[in-house]
């Protein structure tokens, strides 16, 4: 649910305490770039002439699944070793061609403070995916979008950060957004399902539950924990639940719920803070559980 803060009150000392960058119910969109109107034959010509590269197409295929991404994430994934000026100039060209679309946003916690720009797929990117790869985009096509909140976008952003660091730290064999788990007449849709490979050739199965400051998130995670226990037991599945939340306080609340629902033995936790602190070193020492109210980290090296 979007916040109902009056937009006429602009101050750098508001009465709202600062929220985590990617878990901010007071975030709002400042500007959304207009969609380009290039015909596909024009864009296809740019591909044939080399103006649109294989890397550019790799970026839009990534965005078709991962939805929203920041400049820092784009740089780490696709422009390793390039300086910021080179990356920004390339992104400007991609926006002009309609492959990318820029979202600028701020927060009522401090409306005068700039926030990280978000990028999503543009209309030309949707045409490339549709006409060159036969992809069905549905409401992921920016010309026919489904209304989404900033918290929904932020959930993707932080999950993508988790994905990037996961790839840096481990052998990621599979990563899928929103798999549907069905048991009897119920179903649950985790944020993601991923599989890690060990040096000895074993496969470790995980389901990611990412939660932001949304209505009833505690009720949702209780239902998810209860369902996953029944689903795993009924199907003989050995999988670890990974709960991604923005703060230690939320992680501790989620830990108590998982303990009540009987999933604490196979539930790990990680917060936005751990992701921020391990950008350079990876996730091998970032997953934790609570024991006697204290955080105990796993060493996965």
C-alpha positions in Angstrom: 0.0 0.0 0.0 1.4 3.4 -1.0 1.8 6.0 1.7 -0.7 8.9 2.0 1.8 11.6 2.9 1.0 15.1 1.7 3.3 16.0 -1.2 3.2 19.7 -0.3 5.4 19.3 2.8 9.0 19.3 1.6 11.7 19.5 4.3 15.0 17.9 5.0 14.0 17.4 8.7 10.6 15.6 8.4 8.9 13.9 11.3 9.4 10.4 9.8 12.4 8.4 10.8 14.6 7.2 8.0 13.7 3.8 6.6 16.1 1.2 5.0 16.8 2.2 1.4 15.1 -0.9 -0.1 12.3 -1.3 2.5 10.8 2.2 2.5 7.0 2.5 2.5 7.4 6.3 2.1 9.2 6.0 -1.2 7.5 7.6 -4.2 8.3 8.0 -7.9 9.6 11.4 -9.0 9.8 10.8 -12.7 9.3 7.9 -15.1 10.9 8.3 -18.5 8.4 8.4 -21.4 8.3 5.3 -23.6 10.0 5.6 -27.0 8.1 4.9 -30.2 10.7 3.3 -32.4 9.4 0.8 -34.9 10.9 -2.7 -34.7 12.4 -2.6 -38.2 14.5 0.4 -37.0 15.6 -1.4 -33.9 16.3 -4.5 -35.8 18.5 -2.5 -38.2 20.5 -1.2 -35.2 21.1 -4.8 -34.1 22.3 -5.8 -37.6 24.6 -2.8 -37.8 26.1 -3.5 -34.4 24.7 -0.4 -32.6 22.9 -2.8 -30.3 25.3 -5.4 -29.1 25.0 -8.9 -27.7 25.7 -7.5 -24.2 22.7 -5.1 -24.7 20.4 -7.9 -25.5 21.8 -9.9 -22.6 20.8 -6.9 -20.4 17.2 -6.8 -21.6 16.8 -10.6 -21.3 18.0 -10.2 -17.7 15.5 -7.4 -17.1 12.6 -9.5 -18.5 13.1 -11.8 -15.5 14.7 -9.6 -12.8 12.5 -6.6 -13.6 14.2 -3.7 -11.9 17.9 -3.0 -11.3 20.2 -0.2 -10.1 23.2 1.4 -11.8 25.6 -0.4 -9.3 24.0 -3.7 -10.1 24.1 -3.2 -13.8 27.8 -2.2 -13.6 28.8 -5.3 -11.6 26.8 -7.7 -13.8 27.5 -6.4 -17.3 30.2 -3.7 -17.2 32.9 -5.2 -15.0 36.1 -3.1 -15.3 34.4 -0.1 -16.9 34.5 3.3 -15.3 31.3 5.1 -14.3 31.4 7.6 -17.2 31.6 4.8 -19.8 28.7 2.9 -18.1 26.5 6.0 -17.9 27.2 7.0 -21.5 26.2 3.5 -22.7 23.0 3.5 -20.6 22.0 6.9 -22.1 22.3 5.3 -25.6 20.2 2.4 -24.5 17.6 4.7 -23.0 17.5 6.7 -26.2 17.0 3.5 -28.2 14.2 2.4 -25.9 16.0 -0.6 -24.4 16.0 0.8 -20.9 13.6 3.1 -19.0 14.7 5.1 -16.0 12.7 5.6 -12.8 13.8 8.3 -10.4 12.4 8.3 -6.9 12.7 9.8 -3.5 11.3 9.3 0.0 9.1 11.4 2.3 11.6 10.5 5.0 13.9 13.0 3.4 12.4 14.4 0.1 15.6 16.5 -0.6 17.9 13.5 -0.6 18.6 11.8 -4.0 18.0 8.1 -4.1 19.6 5.4 -6.4 18.1 5.5 -9.9 16.2 2.3 -11.0 16.2 0.9 -14.5 13.6 -1.3 -16.1 12.9 -2.7 -19.6 11.9 -0.2 -22.3 9.4 -0.6 -25.2 12.1 -1.4 -27.8 13.4 -4.1 -25.5 10.0 -5.6 -25.3 9.8 -5.7 -29.1 13.2 -7.4 -29.4 12.1 -10.1 -26.9 8.8 -10.5 -28.7 9.9 -10.5 -32.3 13.4 -12.0 -32.1 12.9 -14.5 -29.2 9.1 -15.2 -29.2 8.8 -14.2 -25.6 5.4 -13.6 -24.0 5.8 -10.7 -21.6 2.2 -10.1 -20.5 2.1 -7.2 -18.0 5.9 -7.1 -18.0 5.6 -5.2 -21.3 6.1 -1.5 -20.3 3.3 -0.5 -22.7 0.8 -2.7 -20.8 2.0 -2.7 -17.2 0.3 -3.8 -14.1 0.2 -1.2 -11.4 2.9 -1.9 -8.8 4.1 -0.1 -5.6 7.6 1.1 -4.9 7.8 -1.6 -2.2 7.2 -4.2 -4.9 10.0 -2.7 -7.0 12.3 -2.6 -3.9 11.7 -6.3 -3.2 13.0 -7.1 -6.7 16.0 -4.7 -6.2 17.1 -6.3 -2.9 16.5 -9.8 -4.3 18.7 -9.0 -7.3 21.4 -7.8 -4.9 21.1 -11.1 -3.2 21.4 -12.9 -6.5 24.5 -11.0 -7.6 26.3 -11.7 -4.3 25.1 -15.3 -4.4 26.8 -15.8 -7.9 29.9 -14.1 -6.6 30.2 -16.5 -3.6 28.8 -19.9 -4.7 28.2 -22.1 -7.7 24.6 -21.2 -8.5 23.1 -23.9 -10.6 19.6 -22.6 -10.8 17.7 -19.4 -9.8 14.0 -19.1 -10.5 11.6 -16.3 -9.5 8.2 -17.1 -8.0 7.9 -20.9 -8.3 4.4 -22.1 -7.4 4.4 -24.8 -4.7 1.1 -26.7 -4.5 -0.1 -29.0 -1.7 -3.6 -30.3 -1.5 -5.8 -27.3 -2.1 -3.3 -24.7 -1.0 -0.3 -23.0 -2.7 2.5 -20.7 -1.9 4.7 -18.6 -4.2 8.1 -18.0 -2.6 10.2 -15.1 -3.9 12.7 -17.5 -5.5 14.0 -21.0 -5.7 17.7 -21.6 -6.1 20.1 -24.5 -6.1 23.8 -24.3 -5.2 26.4 -26.9 -6.2 29.1 -28.0 -3.8 32.8 -28.8 -4.7 31.9 -32.5 -4.2 29.1 -32.4 -6.7 26.2 -32.2 -4.4 23.2 -30.0 -4.9 21.8 -27.9 -2.1 18.2 -26.7 -2.4 16.9 -23.4 -1.1 13.7 -21.3 -1.2 13.9 -17.6 -0.7 11.3 -15.6 1.2 11.9 -11.9 0.8 9.6 -9.5 2.8 9.4 -5.8 2.9 7.3 -3.4 5.1 4.0 -4.6 3.6 0.7 -5.1 5.3 0.4 -8.4 7.1 3.9 -9.5 6.2 4.2 -11.4 9.6 0.9 -13.2 8.9 2.2 -14.0 5.4 5.5 -15.5 6.6 3.6 -17.6 9.2 1.5 -19.1 6.5 4.5 -19.6 4.3 6.4 -21.4 7.1 3.5 -23.6 8.0 2.8 -24.5 4.3 6.5 -25.2 3.6 6.8 -27.6 6.5 3.8 -29.6 5.3 4.9 -29.4 1.6 8.5 -30.5 2.3 7.3 -33.3 4.7 4.7 -34.6 2.3 7.0 -34.7 -0.7 10.2 -35.7 1.0 12.0 -32.5 0.0 15.1 -31.4 1.8 15.3 -27.6 1.3 16.5 -24.7 3.3 14.3 -21.6 3.7 16.2 -18.3 3.5 14.4 -15.3 4.9 15.5 -11.9 3.6 14.3 -8.9 5.6 15.7 -5.4 6.1 16.6 -5.5 9.8 17.7 -7.7 12.7 14.4 -6.8 14.5 12.4 -8.2 11.6 14.7 -11.2 11.4 14.2 -12.0 15.0 10.4 -11.7 14.7 10.4 -14.0 11.7 12.7 -16.5 13.6 10.2 -16.7 16.4 7.4 -17.4 13.9 9.4 -20.1 12.2 10.2 -21.7 15.5 6.5 -21.8 16.4 5.7 -23.4 13.0 8.4 -26.0 13.2 10.7 -24.8 10.5 13.5 -23.3 12.6 15.8 -26.3 11.9 16.1 -25.5 8.2 15.6 -21.7 8.1 18.4 -19.2 7.6 18.2 -15.5 7.8 20.0 -12.6 6.1 19.3 -8.9 6.2 19.8 -5.9 3.9 22.7 -4.8 6.2 24.6 -8.1 5.6 24.1 -7.6 1.8 25.5 -4.1 2.0 28.5 -5.1 4.1 29.5 -8.1 2.0 29.5 -6.5 -1.5 33.3 -7.0 -1.7 33.7 -10.2 0.2 30.6 -12.3 -0.7 28.0 -14.2 1.3 30.0 -17.0 2.8 29.7 -15.6 6.3 26.4 -13.7 6.0 23.7 -16.3 6.8 22.7 -16.6 10.4 20.2 -18.1 12.9 19.2 -17.0 16.3 20.3 -18.9 19.4 19.2 -17.6 22.8 18.5 -14.3 21.2 21.9 -13.9 19.7 22.9 -14.1 16.0 25.0 -17.1 15.1 26.6 -16.9 11.6 27.3 -19.9 9.3 30.8 -20.3 7.8 30.1 -21.6 4.3 33.7 -21.3 2.9 
